[in-house]
Amino acid sequence: MADSDNYEDGCVLWVTSQDVKSSYLDRTTTQITEKGAKKLTLYPAGSLVMVTRSGILRRTLPVAELQKPSTVNQDIRVILPQDTCCGGWLLQFFISRNKELLLEFGKTGTTVESVDFGKIKDMLLCMPSSVEQQQIGRYFAQLDSLITLHQ
């Protein structure tokens, strides 16, 4: 951020903890320039972002699916769903187990709340078949869209 050429008139999404407020992320508070993005990893749409260091972790573990290619800051970790795991299902898994995951993997005694992302990555999951995962993911995406429309 010290170099304004990295963010002034930027068009590349740069995800920070303050941006992860809904399940699907298609805009951010700050966008960076192509120059700034060259120094970072550009994650594809469909990736999941998780806040792993922030005061918000006192209450919730924010997770969202990227709707557009994005970069992230140091407080965000990214999960790239693989062939055997549907991103929509995994997103719903994290949302439904939010408090449990925070209790199990949250770190205490630090200056800023954080979660142990390494342990989250090492979790063993009991997953439904790929077809069921896709159906579950689509169902909740449609439900989220309906809720958004009626707000």
Beta strands, then each sheet from edge to edge (+ up, - down):
strand 1: 12-15
strand 2: 24-25
strand 3: 30-32
strand 4: 48-51
strand 5: 63-66
strand 6: 70-72
strand 7: 76-79
strand 8: 106-107
strand 9: 114-115
sheet 1: 3+ 1- 6-
sheet 2: 2+ 5+ 4- 7+
sheet 3: 8+ 9-
end
